[in-house]
Amino acid sequence: MAIAKKATTPKETKAPEFVLTINLADQVLKGKGTTVLEALQSIKKPIKIFTKANIELTYGKKSMKTTWIPMKVKRLFFPLAQGIMSKQLEYLLK
């Protein structure tokens, strides 16, 4: 008499997500995604940006914080510049 064994599946480890947080004067913009670009594109564009912004990017245990001037923060929301700016943020993370 053979005993049937249950098939064991390895627990799926969820890959960490990129979490991008932009702190403007009175707003906190937050986005998540599997890439930095997805996290950036998930953030709704603010109406106006007049102040410096504190930017925080986390990926698992890695994190970075920086302060950017208003024009550089505005570029985060330009569609053609988002790919380049997301790469810059990812390089700062390493």
DSSP file (Angstrom, degrees, kcal/mol; ACC not computed):
  #  RESIDUE AA STRUCTURE BP1 BP2  ACC     N-H-->O    O-->H-N    N-H-->O    O-->H-N    TCO  KAPPA ALPHA  PHI   PSI    X-CA   Y-CA   Z-CA
    1    1 A M              0   0    0      0, 0.0     2,-0.3     0, 0.0     0, 0.0   0.000 360.0 360.0 360.0 117.8    0.0    0.0    0.0
    2    2 A A        -     0   0    0      1,-0.0     2,-0.6     0, 0.0     0, 0.0  -0.678 360.0-140.0 -91.7 139.5    1.6    3.2   -1.2
    3    3 A I        -     0   0    0     -2,-0.3     2,-0.3     0, 0.0    -1,-0.0  -0.862  18.5-129.8 -99.5 126.8    1.1    6.5    0.7
    4    4 A A        -     0   0    0     -2,-0.6     2,-0.4     1,-0.0     0, 0.0  -0.591  20.2-144.9 -77.5 132.2    0.7    9.5   -1.5
    5    5 A K        -     0   0    0     -2,-0.3     2,-0.3     1,-0.0    -1,-0.0  -0.757  16.4-117.2 -97.1 142.9    2.9   12.4   -0.6
    6    6 A K        -     0   0    0     -2,-0.4     2,-0.5     1,-0.1    -1,-0.0  -0.577  30.1-116.8 -75.9 138.6    1.8   16.0   -0.9
    7    7 A A        -     0   0    0     -2,-0.3     2,-0.5     1,-0.0    -1,-0.1  -0.629  28.4-145.5 -75.6 127.4    3.7   18.0   -3.3
    8    8 A T        -     0   0    0     -2,-0.5    -1,-0.0    -3,-0.0    -3,-0.0  -0.820   9.0-157.8 -97.7 131.4    5.5   20.8   -1.5
    9    9 A T        -     0   0    0     -2,-0.5     3,-0.1     3,-0.0     2,-0.1  -0.880  24.7-112.2-105.4 138.0    5.9   24.1   -3.3
   10   10 A P        -     0   0    0      0, 0.0     2,-0.2     0, 0.0    -1,-0.0  -0.397  41.0 -99.3 -66.5 145.1    8.6   26.5   -2.2
   11   11 A K        -     0   0    0      1,-0.1     2,-0.6    -2,-0.1     0, 0.0  -0.441  37.3-120.5 -66.5 133.2    7.2   29.6   -0.7
   12   12 A E        -     0   0    0     -2,-0.2     2,-0.6    -3,-0.1    -1,-0.1  -0.631  21.5-146.2 -77.3 122.1    7.2   32.4   -3.2
   13   13 A T        -     0   0    0     -2,-0.6     2,-0.4     1,-0.0    -1,-0.0  -0.799  17.0-129.2 -90.2 123.5    9.4   35.2   -2.0
   14   14 A K        -     0   0    0     -2,-0.6     3,-0.1     1,-0.1    -1,-0.0  -0.559  21.7-121.7 -74.9 127.4    7.9   38.5   -3.1
   15   15 A A        -     0   0    0     -2,-0.4    -1,-0.1     1,-0.1    45,-0.1  -0.436  35.0-103.7 -66.8 140.0   10.4   40.7   -4.8
   16   16 A P        -     0   0    0      0, 0.0     2,-0.3     0, 0.0    -1,-0.1  -0.292  35.3-133.3 -64.6 151.9   10.9   44.0   -3.0
   17   17 A E        -     0   0    0     -3,-0.1    43,-0.7    43,-0.0     2,-0.5  -0.725  15.2-112.2-103.5 154.4    9.3   47.0   -4.7
   18   18 A F  E     -AB  33  59A   0     15,-2.8    15,-1.7    -2,-0.3     2,-0.5  -0.739  30.8-163.0 -80.3 131.5   10.7   50.4   -5.3
   19   19 A V  E     -AB  32  58A   0     39,-2.4    39,-2.1    -2,-0.5     2,-0.5  -0.973   3.6-168.1-120.6 116.6    9.0   53.0   -3.1
   20   20 A L  E     -AB  31  57A   0     11,-2.7    11,-2.4    -2,-0.5     2,-0.5  -0.917   4.5-175.8-108.7 123.3    9.4   56.6   -4.2
   21   21 A T  E     -AB  30  56A   0     35,-3.0    35,-2.8    -2,-0.5     2,-0.5  -0.980   5.7-170.2-122.1 126.3    8.4   59.4   -1.8
   22   22 A I  E     -AB  29  55A   0      7,-3.2     7,-3.0    -2,-0.5     2,-0.8  -0.965   6.8-161.1-117.6 116.0    8.5   63.1   -2.8
   23   23 A N  E     +AB  28  54A   0     31,-3.0    31,-2.0    -2,-0.5     5,-0.2  -0.857  14.1 176.5-100.5 107.7    8.0   65.6    0.1
   24   24 A L        -     0   0    0      3,-2.3    29,-0.1    -2,-0.8    28,-0.1  -0.346  53.0 -76.6 -93.2-175.5    7.0   69.0   -1.2
   25   25 A A  S    S-     0   0    0      1,-0.2    28,-0.0    -2,-0.1    -2,-0.0   0.912 123.2  -2.4 -52.5 -52.7    6.1   71.9    1.2
   26   26 A D  S    S+     0   0    0      0, 0.0     2,-0.4     0, 0.0    -1,-0.2   0.316 122.6  76.7-124.0   6.4    2.6   70.6    2.0
   27   27 A Q        -     0   0    0      2,-0.0    -3,-2.3    19,-0.0     2,-0.5  -0.903  54.1-159.1-122.1 148.0    2.3   67.5   -0.1
   28   28 A V  E     -A   23   0A   0     -2,-0.4     2,-0.5    -5,-0.2    -5,-0.2  -0.965  13.5-166.9-123.5 113.3    3.6   64.0    0.1
   29   29 A L  E     -A   22   0A   0     -7,-3.0    -7,-3.2    -2,-0.5     2,-0.4  -0.873  10.1-178.0-102.6 128.6    3.6   62.2   -3.2
   30   30 A K  E     +A   21   0A   0     -2,-0.5     2,-0.3    -9,-0.2    -9,-0.2  -0.987   6.6 173.4-134.1 136.0    4.2   58.4   -3.0
   31   31 A G  E     -A   20   0A   0    -11,-2.4   -11,-2.7    -2,-0.4     2,-0.3  -0.987  10.5-161.4-140.8 150.9    4.5   55.8   -5.7
   32   32 A K  E     +A   19   0A   0     -2,-0.3     2,-0.3   -13,-0.2   -13,-0.2  -0.943  22.3 139.6-130.0 151.3    5.3   52.1   -5.8
   33   33 A G  E     -A   18   0A   0    -15,-1.7   -15,-2.8    -2,-0.3     6,-0.1  -0.972  59.8-101.6-176.5 168.4    6.4   49.8   -8.6
   34   34 A T  S    S+     0   0    0     -2,-0.3     2,-0.3   -17,-0.2    -1,-0.1   0.726 110.6  31.3 -75.9 -21.0    8.7   47.0   -9.7
   35   35 A T  S  > S-     0   0    0    -17,-0.1     4,-2.0     1,-0.1     5,-0.1  -0.859  88.1-112.9-126.5 166.6   11.0   49.6  -11.4
   36   36 A V  H  > S+     0   0    0     -2,-0.3     4,-2.4     1,-0.2     5,-0.2   0.886 117.8  55.1 -65.6 -37.5   11.8   53.1  -10.5
   37   37 A L  H  > S+     0   0    0      2,-0.2     4,-2.6     1,-0.2    -1,-0.2   0.908 107.6  48.5 -63.3 -42.5   10.1   54.3  -13.7
   38   38 A E  H  > S+     0   0    0      2,-0.2     4,-1.3     1,-0.2    -1,-0.2   0.903 111.6  50.2 -63.5 -40.6    6.9   52.5  -12.7
   39   39 A A  H  < S+     0   0    0     -4,-2.0     4,-0.3     1,-0.2    -2,-0.2   0.900 112.7  47.1 -63.8 -40.1    7.0   54.0   -9.2
   40   40 A L  H >< S+     0   0    0     -4,-2.4     3,-1.2     1,-0.2    -2,-0.2   0.899 111.4  50.2 -68.0 -41.1    7.5   57.5  -10.8
   41   41 A Q  H 3< S+     0   0    0     -4,-2.6    -1,-0.2     1,-0.2    -2,-0.2   0.696 101.2  63.7 -72.9 -17.6    4.7   57.1  -13.3
   42   42 A S  T 3< S+     0   0    0     -4,-1.3     2,-0.4    -5,-0.2    -1,-0.2   0.564  85.0  93.1 -81.9  -6.6    2.3   56.0  -10.5
   43   43 A I  S <  S-     0   0    0     -3,-1.2     2,-0.3    -4,-0.3   -12,-0.1  -0.720  81.3-123.3 -88.2 134.2    2.6   59.4   -8.9
   44   44 A K        -     0   0    0     -2,-0.4    -2,-0.1   -14,-0.2    -1,-0.0  -0.591  32.4-109.6 -75.0 134.7    0.0   62.0   -9.8
   45   45 A K        -     0   0    0     -2,-0.3    -1,-0.1    -4,-0.1     2,-0.0  -0.456  32.1-126.5 -67.7 128.4    1.6   65.2  -11.2
   46   46 A P        -     0   0    0      0, 0.0     3,-0.1     0, 0.0    -1,-0.1  -0.345  15.1-121.7 -71.5 159.7    1.2   68.1   -8.8
   47   47 A I  S    S+     0   0    0      1,-0.2     2,-0.3    -2,-0.0    -2,-0.0   0.964  88.5   2.4 -68.1 -52.8   -0.3   71.3  -10.1
   48   48 A K        -     0   0    0     -3,-0.0     2,-0.5     0, 0.0    -1,-0.2  -0.988  57.8-156.3-137.9 146.8    2.7   73.6   -9.3
   49   49 A I        +     0   0    0     -2,-0.3    25,-0.1    -3,-0.1     4,-0.1  -0.963  29.4 148.6-124.3 113.3    6.1   73.0   -7.8
   50   50 A F        +     0   0    0     -2,-0.5     2,-0.2     2,-0.1    -1,-0.1   0.520  56.1  58.5-117.9 -12.2    7.7   76.1   -6.2
   51   51 A T  S    S-     0   0    0     19,-0.1     2,-0.0     1,-0.1   -26,-0.0  -0.724  88.3 -88.4-120.9 166.4    9.8   74.7   -3.4
   52   52 A K        -     0   0    0     -2,-0.2     2,-0.4    17,-0.1    17,-0.2  -0.314  44.3-140.2 -65.0 157.2   12.7   72.2   -3.0
   53   53 A A  E     - C   0  68A   0     15,-2.2    15,-2.5   -29,-0.1     2,-0.6  -0.969   6.9-138.8-127.1 140.0   11.7   68.6   -2.5
   54   54 A N  E     -BC  23  67A   0    -31,-2.0   -31,-3.0    -2,-0.4     2,-0.5  -0.871  26.8-161.6 -92.6 122.1   13.1   65.9   -0.3
   55   55 A I  E     -BC  22  66A   0     11,-3.4    11,-2.3    -2,-0.6     2,-0.4  -0.905   9.9-174.9-112.8 131.8   13.2   62.7   -2.3
   56   56 A E  E     -BC  21  65A   0    -35,-2.8   -35,-3.0    -2,-0.5     2,-0.4  -0.993   1.5-175.0-128.0 130.7   13.4   59.3   -0.7
   57   57 A L  E     -BC  20  64A   0      7,-2.2     7,-2.0    -2,-0.4     2,-0.4  -0.992   5.6-177.1-125.8 128.4   13.8   56.0   -2.7
   58   58 A T  E     +BC  19  63A   0    -39,-2.1   -39,-2.4    -2,-0.4     2,-0.3  -0.961  13.1 176.4-127.1 145.6   13.7   52.6   -1.0
   59   59 A Y  E >   -BC  18  62A   0      3,-2.6     3,-2.0    -2,-0.4     2,-0.4  -0.827  69.0 -55.1-145.5 101.8   14.2   49.1   -2.4
   60   60 A G  T 3  S-     0   0    0    -43,-0.7   -43,-0.0    -2,-0.3   -45,-0.0  -0.519 123.8 -15.1  64.6-118.8   14.2   46.4    0.2
   61   61 A K  T 3  S+     0   0    0     -2,-0.4    -1,-0.3    -3,-0.1     2,-0.3   0.572 120.2  92.4 -92.3 -11.1   16.8   47.3    2.8
   62   62 A K  E <   +C   59   0A   0     -3,-2.0    -3,-2.6     2,-0.0     2,-0.3  -0.602  50.8 164.6 -83.3 143.3   18.5   49.9    0.5
   63   63 A S  E     -C   58   0A   0     -2,-0.3     2,-0.3    -5,-0.2    -5,-0.2  -0.991  16.6-169.3-153.7 155.8   17.4   53.5    0.8
   64   64 A M  E     -C   57   0A   0     -7,-2.0    -7,-2.2    -2,-0.3     2,-0.4  -0.993   4.1-162.3-145.2 148.7   18.6   57.0   -0.2
   65   65 A K  E     +C   56   0A   0     -2,-0.3     2,-0.3    -9,-0.2    -9,-0.2  -0.992  18.6 158.6-131.4 139.3   17.5   60.5    0.6
   66   66 A T  E     -C   55   0A   0    -11,-2.3   -11,-3.4    -2,-0.4     2,-0.5  -0.972  32.8-127.4-152.6 163.5   18.3   63.7   -1.3
   67   67 A T  E     -C   54   0A   0     -2,-0.3     2,-0.3   -13,-0.2   -13,-0.2  -0.974  25.6-167.9-118.6 130.0   17.0   67.2   -1.8
   68   68 A W  E     -C   53   0A   0    -15,-2.5   -15,-2.2    -2,-0.5    -2,-0.0  -0.871  22.7-113.4-118.6 150.9   16.4   68.6   -5.3
   69   69 A I     >  -     0   0    0     -2,-0.3     4,-1.9   -17,-0.2     3,-0.4  -0.345  39.7-101.2 -74.4 161.5   15.8   72.1   -6.6
   70   70 A P  H  > S+     0   0    0      0, 0.0     4,-2.3     0, 0.0     5,-0.2   0.854 118.7  52.9 -56.6 -40.1   12.3   72.9   -8.1
   71   71 A M  H  > S+     0   0    0      1,-0.2     4,-1.6     2,-0.2   -19,-0.0   0.889 109.7  48.4 -66.2 -37.0   13.4   72.7  -11.7
   72   72 A K  H  > S+     0   0    0     -3,-0.4     4,-0.7     2,-0.2    -1,-0.2   0.856 111.1  50.9 -70.2 -33.9   14.9   69.2  -11.3
   73   73 A V  H >< S+     0   0    0     -4,-1.9     3,-0.8     1,-0.2     4,-0.4   0.887 106.9  54.4 -68.7 -38.8   11.7   68.1   -9.5
   74   74 A K  H >< S+     0   0    0     -4,-2.3     3,-1.6     1,-0.2     4,-0.2   0.880 100.7  60.3 -60.6 -37.5    9.6   69.4  -12.3
   75   75 A R  H >< S+     0   0    0     -4,-1.6     3,-1.3     1,-0.3    -1,-0.2   0.758  88.8  72.3 -63.8 -23.8   11.6   67.3  -14.8
   76   76 A L  T << S+     0   0    0     -3,-0.8    -1,-0.3    -4,-0.7    -2,-0.2   0.788 100.9  45.3 -59.2 -25.9   10.5   64.2  -12.9
   77   77 A F  T <  S+     0   0    0     -3,-1.6    -1,-0.3    -4,-0.4    -2,-0.2   0.371  83.9 106.1-104.2   3.5    7.1   64.7  -14.4
   78   78 A F    X>  -     0   0    0     -3,-1.3     4,-1.3    -4,-0.2     3,-0.7  -0.748  69.0-139.4 -80.2 125.8    8.1   65.4  -18.0
   79   79 A P  T 34 S+     0   0    0      0, 0.0     4,-0.4     0, 0.0     3,-0.3   0.861  99.3  47.2 -57.1 -39.7    7.3   62.3  -20.0
   80   80 A L  T 34 S+     0   0    0      1,-0.2     4,-0.3     2,-0.1     3,-0.2   0.767 115.4  45.7 -74.1 -24.0   10.4   62.4  -22.2
   81   81 A A  T <> S+     0   0    0     -3,-0.7     4,-2.8    -6,-0.2     5,-0.3   0.590  88.4  87.0 -93.5 -11.6   12.7   62.9  -19.2
   82   82 A Q  H  X S+     0   0    0     -4,-1.3     4,-2.2    -3,-0.3     5,-0.2   0.859  86.8  52.2 -61.8 -37.4   11.2   60.3  -16.8
   83   83 A G  H  > S+     0   0    0     -4,-0.4     4,-1.5     2,-0.2    -1,-0.2   0.921 114.4  42.4 -63.2 -43.9   13.4   57.5  -18.1
   84   84 A I  H  > S+     0   0    0     -4,-0.3     4,-2.0     2,-0.2    -2,-0.2   0.918 115.2  48.9 -69.4 -44.8   16.6   59.4  -17.6
   85   85 A M  H  X S+     0   0    0     -4,-2.8     4,-2.1     1,-0.2    -2,-0.2   0.864 109.0  53.3 -66.1 -35.7   15.5   60.8  -14.2
   86   86 A S  H  X S+     0   0    0     -4,-2.2     4,-2.1    -5,-0.3    -1,-0.2   0.883 108.0  50.9 -67.5 -36.0   14.5   57.4  -13.0
   87   87 A K  H  X S+     0   0    0     -4,-1.5     4,-2.3     2,-0.2    -2,-0.2   0.892 108.2  52.8 -65.4 -38.9   17.9   56.0  -13.9
   88   88 A Q  H  X S+     0   0    0     -4,-2.0     4,-1.7     1,-0.2    -2,-0.2   0.914 110.2  47.7 -62.3 -42.5   19.6   58.9  -12.0
   89   89 A L  H  X S+     0   0    0     -4,-2.1     4,-1.1     1,-0.2    -1,-0.2   0.900 110.9  51.2 -65.0 -39.9   17.5   58.0   -8.9
   90   90 A E  H  X S+     0   0    0     -4,-2.1     4,-0.8     1,-0.2     3,-0.3   0.877 107.6  52.5 -66.9 -36.8   18.4   54.3   -9.3
   91   91 A Y  H >< S+     0   0    0     -4,-2.3     3,-0.6     1,-0.2    -1,-0.2   0.867 106.0  54.4 -65.4 -35.8   22.1   55.1   -9.5
   92   92 A L  H 3< S+     0   0    0     -4,-1.7    -1,-0.2     1,-0.2    -2,-0.2   0.777 100.5  62.2 -67.0 -25.4   21.9   57.1   -6.3
   93   93 A L  H 3<        0   0    0     -4,-1.1    -1,-0.2    -3,-0.3   -30,-0.2   0.803 360.0 360.0 -70.0 -30.0   20.4   54.1   -4.6
   94   94 A K    <<        0   0    0     -4,-0.8    -1,-0.2    -3,-0.6    -2,-0.2   0.463 360.0 360.0 -79.7 360.0   23.5   52.0   -5.1
